[in-house]
Structure formats: C-alpha cells, structure tokens
Amino acid sequence: MTTLPAPLRLPLEYPVFCEAGVFAQVGAIARQAAPSHRIAIISDDTVARHHGAPLLAQCPADSTRLFTVAPGEQEKTRERWASLTDALLEWGAGRDTTVIALGGGVVGDLAGFVAATFMRGLPVVQVPTTLLAMVDASVGGKTAVDTPAGKNLVGAFHNPAAVVIDPAVLGTLPLDVLRSGLAEMLKHGVIADASYFDRILQFLPAFATLGAAAPGFAPLIAGSVHIKADVVAEDTREGGLRQILNFGHTIAHAIEKVQRYDMLHGDAVAMGMVTEARLAEQIGLAPAGLATAVRDAVSRAGLPTQLPAGVSADAVIAETRGDKKARSGAARYALPRGIGEMEPAEGRWAVPVADDLVRAALLEQIPRSA
C-alpha cells in the first residue's frame, strides 16, 4: 500500500495535502479518500496539456476518462455544466464515479458543481493548479456557475473528499496568473492575521525575482489554507463569519461583470480590496491609513490598485445589487476595522453602505481622462 503524506492539521472533515511533489500521489489519494469504479477527470485544455497525462498515468486506464473545456470564466455556465453532465451520462458514469477537478478556480467551481448535482452527488477530489485556487477556491466546498445576472449565482455547497495542493505545478503558470493569487493571500491577512499579512509583504521581493521558485512559498500557501479553513469550519454555510472571506469581492464581482469577465479574478479582488478599505474609512469603521496600507501591499504585489480606465462607477454600483450578499436590493460589504480585524456587524459580518459613499470610493479608483 502506498504511504501517503500527512495532511495539514485543519478543522475540516476532509484532508488537505500541501507539499511539493504530492501531485504524483493524486491517484493514490483519490483511491483512499473516494474509492470508486470510475474516475472522471475534469480539466481545461491548457491545464490538461501540462498535467493531464501524468494524472491519467496514476489512474486505471480502462475506467478513467479526461473531460476538458476551454479555459476561461466564460466556460463556467449552466450550459457547460449541462454538456459535462451529458458527457458523463454518455460515458456511463454512475454513482460509483469519483470526479477529479484538475485546474484553476473555474474548473474547481464547475467540476465541483457537476459532482454536487450528478445523480444527487458524487465525491470530488480538488487538485488546484493555480495559486488562487490553492489558497481559496479549492477549500470550503462552495461550487457554482455564473449566469447573465451575475457570478456564482447558481451553485451548491459540496465538500471535497480531499484537496491536493502541489506548489511545484505553479511553475507552468504565466506570471500574471500566478501573481493574481497573491490578492487572496493578502485578503486572508487583512481579514484574520496581521502577522501573516506582514509575512507576505516580507516575501514579495523574493517572489518578484523568483516567482513560484521563491523560498518559503509553500508555508505561506499552507498559512492561507489554514486561515480559510478556520473561517469555514466556524460557518460552513456562509450565514455569518464566513462573510469575511468576501472582503473586496462585492466590488470585485461587480467589476468583473461590467468588464464581461475579461480580467483575472485576482486583479479584480485587488481593486475591490483597495476600494472597500476606503469605504471602511469613510463610514468610520477603520482609522485613517488602512486604505493606504492595503493599496501599498497590493501595489508591492504587482497587482492593480485602480479600476480599468473608462469604467462607470454607476455601472459597478448597479451590479453590486445582484451580489449574493445583497438584501432587499441593497449591497452589503464585509469591511475591515484594521489589518487582521473585521467588523462583526452584530454577527452579520457585512454592513450596508449607501450608494453615494460607494460612488465616492469608486471615483477615487478610476483613472481620470487626460
């Protein structure tokens, strides 16, 4: 029997493995965590070119199939969910099938939703291949697809059977895609741990030079996973504390919608964090200087601090009303009191903010025409 590495010690119902080289044991982990007759690997064309064959080699050839979609957020739709479930049925997949989600956040969300809904639920093993997916999307059990009305509006909570994080696979990523994952890591520092936030800042010079090969990267990834796991364990269904994970995301999702998802999610989150930190100052939750600290960290990470030129503040505000956190048509925001501390809002962990204040914060972040 293959000896598996020790998973991280987390308050979760499923194991999370995080170390360099663990990708070579995905097959063994899947067999132990989710024994099955068939294995359906769902990936995108780009990731499959790099990692599809090595993963297939770990699985039984006669009962494993690789299903791929085109890369990009535009694939995370109900139509693509339907085509994948139809393909699984045509292949003969049944309740004795395990899904392996091999890819970034889009694949993780899409494959996870397929697993959550196919024959009322199949086990899924999440194998994230982007930094953003490693520290955010793969942990927590949220699966979803987008709709014309907004992002992640149709989905289900469906915990994975296991999560396998191998920082070594990040070496195949373009620098901009790799860098976008830093936004979620910075977010974790802001919402929960000032010392972790400082550790990221100290790491950034090495990252700028060496990228994924920078020493100390794996422990920082594990640190982010710990923070998210602690929050998720306290609030599995996003009814309270888990709202803090949405810091920066109300604005980010609105920007993505306005831009027709033609941008990296981490870039949108970076813009959203800077804007929402300014909101926290404006309404008196945070002391002056918080927005500057967040903006400086985002800039040092090489992420955008301003919204795309020409974006309409009113268009962004209109899209925030379709956010999952909106109530009675009004947007709510998870806002920090300082680095490492969030506003509890009497247990709701998100507060309504008037449109005029949101507009003022957004206008500060939109480049002015020459």
C-alpha positions in Angstrom: 0.0 0.0 0.0 1.3 3.5 -0.9 2.2 5.6 2.1 0.6 8.9 1.7 2.0 12.2 3.1 0.4 13.7 6.2 -2.4 16.2 5.5 -2.4 19.6 7.1 -3.9 19.7 10.5 -7.1 21.6 9.8 -10.6 21.8 11.4 -12.2 20.3 8.3 -14.0 17.0 7.6 -11.7 16.2 4.6 -7.9 16.0 4.2 -5.9 18.8 2.6 -2.4 17.8 1.4 0.0 20.6 0.7 3.6 19.9 -0.3 5.9 19.9 -3.3 5.7 16.6 -5.2 2.3 15.5 -3.9 0.8 15.7 -7.4 2.4 12.3 -8.1 0.1 10.8 -5.4 -3.2 12.2 -6.5 -4.3 8.8 -7.8 -3.5 7.1 -4.6 -5.1 9.9 -2.5 -8.3 9.6 -4.6 -8.4 5.9 -4.2 -8.2 6.2 -0.4 -10.4 9.2 0.0 -13.1 8.3 -2.5 -12.9 4.6 -3.7 -14.8 4.2 -6.9 -15.2 2.1 -10.1 -14.7 5.1 -12.5 -12.7 8.3 -12.4 -13.8 11.3 -14.3 -11.1 14.0 -14.6 -12.4 17.4 -15.5 -9.9 20.0 -16.6 -9.4 22.7 -19.2 -7.4 22.4 -22.4 -4.4 24.4 -21.2 -4.0 22.6 -17.8 -4.6 19.2 -19.5 -1.7 19.8 -21.8 0.6 20.2 -18.8 -0.8 17.8 -16.2 -3.4 15.6 -17.9 -1.1 12.7 -19.0 0.8 12.5 -15.6 -2.6 12.2 -13.8 -4.1 9.7 -16.2 -1.0 7.6 -15.7 -1.9 7.3 -12.0 -5.4 6.0 -12.7 -6.8 2.8 -14.2 -6.8 3.2 -17.9 -9.9 1.2 -18.6 -12.1 3.2 -16.1 -10.8 6.7 -16.3 -11.6 9.5 -18.7 -10.4 13.0 -19.1 -13.1 15.7 -20.0 -11.9 19.1 -21.0 -13.4 22.5 -21.5 -11.9 25.7 -23.0 -10.0 27.8 -20.4 -11.6 31.0 -19.0 -14.5 32.2 -16.9 -16.8 32.2 -19.9 -16.9 28.4 -19.6 -18.4 28.5 -16.0 -22.0 28.4 -17.2 -25.2 26.3 -16.8 -24.7 25.3 -20.5 -21.2 23.9 -19.9 -22.5 22.2 -16.7 -25.2 20.5 -18.8 -22.8 19.4 -21.6 -20.4 17.9 -19.0 -23.2 16.0 -17.2 -24.5 14.8 -20.6 -21.0 13.6 -21.5 -20.7 11.7 -18.2 -24.0 10.0 -18.8 -23.0 9.1 -22.3 -19.7 7.6 -21.0 -21.7 5.5 -18.5 -20.8 7.3 -15.3 -22.9 6.3 -12.3 -22.9 6.8 -8.6 -19.7 4.7 -8.4 -17.7 7.5 -10.1 -15.3 10.0 -8.5 -14.7 13.4 -10.1 -11.2 14.9 -10.0 -11.2 18.6 -10.6 -7.8 19.4 -12.2 -7.4 23.1 -12.8 -7.9 26.7 -11.5 -10.9 28.2 -9.8 -13.1 28.0 -12.9 -12.6 24.2 -13.2 -12.8 23.7 -9.5 -16.2 25.5 -9.3 -17.6 23.9 -12.5 -16.4 20.4 -11.8 -17.4 20.7 -8.2 -20.9 21.7 -9.2 -21.1 18.8 -11.7 -20.1 16.5 -8.8 -22.6 18.1 -6.4 -25.5 17.6 -8.8 -24.8 14.5 -10.8 -27.0 11.7 -9.5 -27.5 13.8 -6.4 -23.9 13.9 -5.5 -20.5 12.3 -6.4 -17.3 12.6 -4.5 -14.8 15.2 -5.8 -11.1 15.5 -5.3 -9.9 19.0 -5.9 -6.5 19.4 -7.5 -5.9 23.1 -7.9 -3.3 24.2 -10.4 -3.3 28.0 -9.8 -2.2 29.9 -6.7 -5.7 31.5 -6.4 -7.4 28.1 -6.5 -4.9 26.7 -4.0 -5.5 29.3 -1.3 -9.2 30.0 -1.9 -11.5 28.1 -4.4 -10.4 24.5 -3.6 -11.1 24.7 0.1 -14.5 25.4 1.6 -17.0 23.3 -0.5 -18.5 26.2 -2.5 -19.3 25.2 -6.1 -21.2 27.3 -8.7 -21.6 28.6 -12.2 -22.2 32.1 -13.4 -25.4 33.4 -15.0 -26.1 36.6 -17.1 -27.3 38.2 -13.9 -24.1 37.7 -12.0 -21.2 35.5 -10.8 -21.7 32.3 -8.9 -25.4 32.7 -8.5 -26.3 29.0 -9.2 -24.4 26.6 -7.1 -24.3 24.2 -4.1 -22.2 23.5 -1.0 -20.4 20.3 -1.7 -17.3 19.4 0.3 -14.5 17.7 -1.5 -13.3 14.2 -0.5 -9.8 15.6 -0.5 -7.7 18.6 -1.7 -4.3 18.1 -3.2 -2.1 21.2 -3.4 1.3 20.9 -5.0 3.1 24.2 -5.2 5.5 22.7 -7.8 2.8 22.8 -10.5 2.8 26.6 -10.3 6.0 26.7 -12.3 3.9 26.3 -15.5 1.8 29.4 -14.9 2.3 32.8 -16.7 3.5 35.4 -14.2 0.3 37.5 -14.3 -1.9 34.5 -13.5 0.5 33.4 -10.7 0.6 36.9 -9.2 -3.2 37.2 -9.2 -3.3 34.6 -6.5 -1.5 36.9 -4.1 -4.6 39.0 -3.9 -6.4 36.3 -1.9 -3.4 35.7 0.3 -3.3 39.4 1.1 -7.0 39.3 1.8 -6.5 36.5 4.3 -4.0 38.6 6.2 -6.4 41.6 6.2 -9.4 39.6 7.5 -7.7 37.4 10.1 -4.0 37.7 10.8 -1.8 40.8 10.8 1.4 38.8 11.3 0.6 36.7 8.2 0.0 39.9 6.2 3.4 41.1 7.3 5.0 37.7 6.3 3.6 38.1 2.8 5.0 41.6 2.5 8.4 40.3 3.5 8.1 37.5 0.9 7.2 39.8 -2.0 10.7 40.9 -3.0 11.8 37.2 -3.4 8.6 36.5 -5.3 9.2 39.4 -7.7 12.6 37.9 -8.6 11.9 34.1 -8.4 8.2 33.7 -8.8 6.9 30.2 -7.8 10.5 29.2 -7.0 10.8 31.7 -4.2 11.8 30.0 -0.9 9.2 29.9 1.7 6.3 29.9 -0.8 4.8 26.6 0.3 4.5 27.5 4.0 2.7 30.8 3.0 0.3 28.8 0.8 -0.4 26.5 3.8 -0.9 29.5 6.0 -3.6 30.9 3.7 -5.3 27.5 3.7 -5.2 27.4 7.5 -6.9 30.8 7.7 -9.6 29.9 5.3 -10.2 26.5 6.9 -10.6 28.1 10.3 -13.2 30.5 9.0 -15.1 27.8 7.0 -15.2 25.5 10.0 -16.9 28.1 12.0 -19.5 28.9 9.4 -20.0 26.1 6.8 -23.0 27.7 5.0 -21.9 31.3 4.9 -24.6 32.5 7.3 -22.2 34.7 9.5 -18.5 34.7 10.0 -17.7 33.3 6.5 -18.9 36.6 5.1 -15.5 38.0 6.0 -14.0 35.9 3.1 -15.9 38.3 0.8 -13.7 41.3 1.7 -13.0 43.0 -1.6 -15.4 40.7 -3.5 -18.6 42.7 -3.7 -16.8 45.3 -5.7 -14.6 42.7 -7.5 -17.6 40.7 -8.8 -19.3 43.8 -10.0 -16.2 45.0 -11.9 -15.9 41.5 -13.4 -19.5 41.6 -14.6 -19.1 45.2 -16.1 -15.9 44.0 -17.8 -17.6 40.9 -19.1 -15.2 38.7 -17.1 -12.3 39.8 -19.4 -9.9 40.1 -16.5 -8.1 37.9 -13.9 -10.2 37.4 -10.8 -7.2 38.2 -8.5 -6.8 41.6 -10.3 -10.5 42.4 -9.6 -10.1 41.3 -6.0 -7.1 43.6 -5.6 -9.1 46.6 -7.0 -12.0 45.6 -4.7 -9.9 45.4 -1.6 -8.5 48.9 -2.1 -11.9 50.3 -2.7 -13.6 48.6 0.2 -10.8 49.5 2.6 -11.5 53.1 1.6 -15.2 52.5 2.3 -14.3 51.2 5.8 -12.5 54.5 6.5 -15.3 56.6 5.0 -18.0 55.2 7.3 -15.8 55.3 10.4 -15.1 51.6 10.9 -11.4 51.8 10.2 -8.9 54.5 11.1 -7.2 56.7 8.5 -4.3 54.8 6.9 -6.0 51.5 6.4 -6.7 52.1 2.7 -3.1 53.3 2.2 -1.8 50.2 3.8 -3.9 47.9 1.6 -3.1 49.9 -1.5 0.6 49.7 -0.8 0.5 46.0 -0.3 -1.5 45.5 -3.5 1.0 47.6 -5.4 4.0 45.8 -4.0 2.5 42.6 -5.1 2.4 43.9 -8.6 -1.5 44.0 -8.7 -3.7 46.8 -9.9 -4.8 49.4 -7.4 -7.1 51.3 -9.8 -10.1 50.2 -11.8 -9.9 49.9 -15.5 -10.0 53.3 -17.3 -13.4 54.2 -18.5 -15.4 52.1 -16.1 -18.6 53.7 -14.9 -18.9 53.9 -11.1 -22.7 53.8 -11.5 -22.5 50.7 -13.6 -20.4 49.0 -10.9 -22.9 50.1 -8.2 -25.8 48.7 -10.2 -24.1 45.3 -10.4 -23.4 45.2 -6.7 -27.1 44.9 -6.1 -27.1 41.5 -7.8 -24.4 40.2 -5.4 -25.2 37.2 -3.3 -24.8 39.3 -0.1 -27.3 41.9 -1.2 -30.5 42.1 0.9 -33.7 44.0 -0.3 -31.8 45.3 -3.3 -29.1 46.9 -1.2 -25.4 45.8 -1.3 -23.6 44.7 1.9 -19.9 44.8 2.4 -17.5 42.8 4.6 -15.3 45.5 5.9 -12.1 45.6 8.0 -11.5 47.6 11.1 -7.8 47.2 10.6 -5.3 44.7 9.3 -6.3 41.4 10.9 -9.7 42.5 12.2 -13.1 42.6 10.6 -16.3 44.4 11.5 -18.7 41.9 13.1 -21.8 43.9 12.4 -23.7 42.2 15.3 -22.9 38.8 13.9 -23.8 39.5 10.3 -20.2 40.3 9.3 -21.4 42.5 6.5 -22.8 46.0 6.6 -24.9 48.0 4.1 -23.2 51.1 2.7 -25.0 54.0 0.9 -24.5 54.2 -2.8 -23.2 57.8 -2.6 -20.3 56.6 -0.4 -19.6 53.7 -2.7 -19.6 56.0 -5.7 -17.1 58.4 -4.0 -14.8 55.5 -3.2 -15.0 54.1 -6.7 -14.3 57.5 -8.3 -11.1 57.7 -6.4 -10.0 54.5 -8.0 -11.0 55.3 -11.6 -8.1 56.9 -13.7 -9.1 60.3 -14.9 -9.0 61.1 -18.6 -6.1 63.2 -19.7 
